[in-house]
Amino acid sequence: MNVKALLDKINKRTPTILGIDQFSQFAILVPLIEKEGELHVLFEVRSADLRRQPGEICFPGGRVEKDDPDEAYTAVRETTEELGIDASAIIATAPLDYMVSPFGTVIHPFVGIINDVPLKPNASEVGEIFTVPLSYFKEQKPDIHNVTFKVEPGKDFPFHHIIGGEDYEWQARHMEEYFYYYEDRVIWGLTARILAHFLELTNN
């Protein structure tokens, strides 16, 4: 294979994230609703019966399925399933920056406006819902705390093949965890980070 043919082969593909096939992809929606003449952000409290993160506060969302045409569709589909509404009730959506988490997931967040319709949360997934005035978050700065990930090579790691051996200085991985507090609610983790990103965009 000559150089031109090699480059042509590479140029025919669309670049993506290296190793993306090993990541789970999720899409979520930051729902905005009008309440008493003011925009509110809607949150879910995960059902206590769920295996993962029961009782935690989150936005509606879920895994991107193979049949989903795109991530925006996933965000809307999951929101309708969890809040018991029709897709037509979500009258507008806009993409936020996607996130590659250190836990092997890619998160595609969107913000969307939900029309004034009755909400019927799916009890198997949603313990309860609540809203917070958007103006409240615009006046609040999140608490930010650092988390450090420690590298622990496996027992069969070939230290003898790398310079430094067992004394190799691994680069530490640091992550900021965001916390918002509203009444007796604690909003943290990826939900808080996505909320902070949304607020950064709308405050500029």
C-alpha positions in Angstrom: 0.0 0.0 0.0 1.5 3.4 -1.0 1.4 6.5 1.2 -1.5 8.1 -0.8 -3.7 5.0 -0.6 -2.9 4.8 3.1 -3.9 8.4 3.8 -7.0 8.0 1.6 -8.2 5.1 3.7 -7.8 7.1 6.9 -9.5 10.2 5.4 -12.6 8.2 4.5 -13.5 7.6 8.1 -15.0 10.1 10.6 -12.7 10.6 13.6 -14.2 9.8 17.0 -13.0 9.1 20.5 -10.3 6.4 20.6 -11.7 3.3 22.3 -15.3 4.7 22.1 -16.6 1.2 21.5 -15.6 0.2 25.0 -17.7 3.1 26.5 -21.3 3.0 27.4 -23.2 6.0 26.0 -26.0 7.8 27.8 -28.1 10.8 27.0 -29.9 13.0 29.5 -32.2 16.0 29.5 -32.0 19.1 31.7 -35.8 19.8 31.9 -37.0 23.4 32.2 -40.7 24.1 33.0 -42.6 27.3 33.7 -44.0 27.4 37.1 -45.8 30.4 38.7 -44.4 32.7 35.9 -40.8 31.6 36.4 -38.5 29.0 34.8 -37.7 26.0 37.1 -35.3 23.2 36.7 -36.9 19.8 37.2 -35.1 17.0 39.0 -35.8 13.3 39.7 -35.1 11.3 42.8 -34.2 7.8 41.7 -36.4 5.0 43.1 -35.2 3.3 46.2 -35.7 0.0 44.4 -33.1 0.7 41.7 -29.9 -1.3 41.9 -27.6 1.6 41.0 -27.6 4.9 42.9 -31.0 4.5 44.6 -32.4 7.7 46.1 -29.9 10.0 44.3 -31.0 13.1 42.5 -30.6 13.1 38.8 -31.9 14.3 35.4 -34.0 12.1 33.2 -32.0 10.0 30.8 -30.6 6.6 30.0 -28.5 4.5 27.7 -28.3 5.2 24.0 -29.9 2.2 22.2 -28.8 0.9 18.8 -32.2 1.8 17.3 -32.1 5.4 18.5 -31.4 7.7 15.5 -29.3 10.1 17.6 -28.6 11.1 21.2 -31.2 13.9 21.3 -33.8 11.2 20.5 -32.5 9.1 23.4 -32.8 12.1 25.8 -36.4 12.8 24.8 -37.4 9.1 24.8 -36.0 8.5 28.2 -37.7 11.7 29.6 -41.1 10.7 28.2 -40.7 7.2 29.7 -39.6 8.5 33.1 -42.0 11.4 33.4 -45.0 9.8 31.8 -45.5 12.4 29.1 -45.7 12.5 25.3 -42.7 13.6 23.2 -44.8 16.4 21.8 -44.8 17.9 25.4 -41.0 18.6 25.0 -41.2 21.7 22.8 -37.6 22.5 22.3 -34.1 21.0 22.9 -30.6 22.2 22.6 -27.3 20.3 23.0 -24.8 20.9 25.8 -21.2 19.7 25.8 -20.8 16.0 26.0 -18.8 14.5 28.9 -16.4 11.5 28.9 -16.5 10.3 32.5 -13.7 8.4 34.2 -16.1 5.5 34.8 -16.2 4.4 31.2 -19.3 6.4 30.0 -19.9 9.2 27.6 -22.8 11.5 28.6 -24.6 13.5 26.0 -26.6 16.2 27.8 -29.4 18.3 26.3 -31.5 21.1 27.8 -35.2 21.0 26.9 -38.4 22.9 27.7 -41.4 20.9 28.8 -44.9 22.2 28.1 -47.4 22.6 30.9 -48.7 19.1 31.0 -49.5 16.7 33.9 -46.4 14.6 34.9 -46.9 11.0 35.8 -43.5 9.7 36.9 -42.7 6.0 36.4 -42.6 4.6 39.9 -40.2 1.8 39.0 -37.5 4.4 38.1 -38.6 7.6 39.8 -39.2 8.0 43.5 -40.3 11.6 43.3 -39.7 14.8 41.3 -39.1 18.3 42.4 -38.3 21.7 40.9 -35.9 24.5 41.7 -36.3 28.1 40.4 -33.6 28.7 37.8 -33.0 32.1 39.4 -31.9 30.3 42.6 -29.0 28.6 40.9 -28.0 31.7 39.1 -27.4 33.3 42.6 -25.6 30.2 44.0 -22.0 29.1 43.5 -21.5 25.3 43.7 -19.1 23.9 46.4 -16.3 22.1 44.6 -14.3 19.2 46.1 -11.4 17.3 44.6 -11.3 13.5 44.2 -8.0 11.8 43.3 -7.9 8.4 41.5 -5.1 6.1 42.5 -3.5 3.9 39.9 -3.3 0.2 40.9 -1.7 -2.0 38.3 -2.7 -5.6 38.2 -0.6 -8.3 39.8 0.6 -9.5 36.4 1.6 -6.0 35.2 5.0 -6.3 33.4 6.9 -3.7 35.4 10.2 -5.2 34.1 9.3 -3.8 30.6 9.0 -0.2 31.6 11.6 2.4 32.8 11.3 2.8 36.5 9.8 -0.6 37.1 7.7 -0.8 40.2 8.9 2.8 41.1 7.3 4.2 38.0 5.7 7.5 38.8 2.1 7.2 37.6 0.3 10.5 36.8 -2.5 11.0 39.3 -6.0 11.7 37.9 -7.9 14.4 39.6 -11.6 15.2 39.3 -13.8 18.0 40.6 -17.1 17.0 42.3 -19.7 19.8 42.3 -22.3 20.2 45.0 -25.5 22.3 45.1 -27.7 22.6 48.1 -31.4 23.4 48.0 -33.5 23.2 51.1 -32.9 19.6 52.3 -31.7 18.4 48.8 -28.1 17.7 47.8 -27.4 17.8 44.1 -24.0 16.5 43.3 -21.9 14.4 40.9 -22.5 14.4 37.1 -25.9 16.0 37.6 -24.3 18.9 39.4 -21.5 19.2 36.9 -23.9 19.3 33.9 -26.1 21.8 35.8 -23.0 24.0 36.4 -22.1 23.8 32.7 -25.7 24.8 31.7 -25.5 27.7 34.1 -22.1 28.8 32.7 -23.5 28.9 29.2 -26.7 30.9 30.2 -24.9 33.3 32.5 -22.5 34.5 29.7 
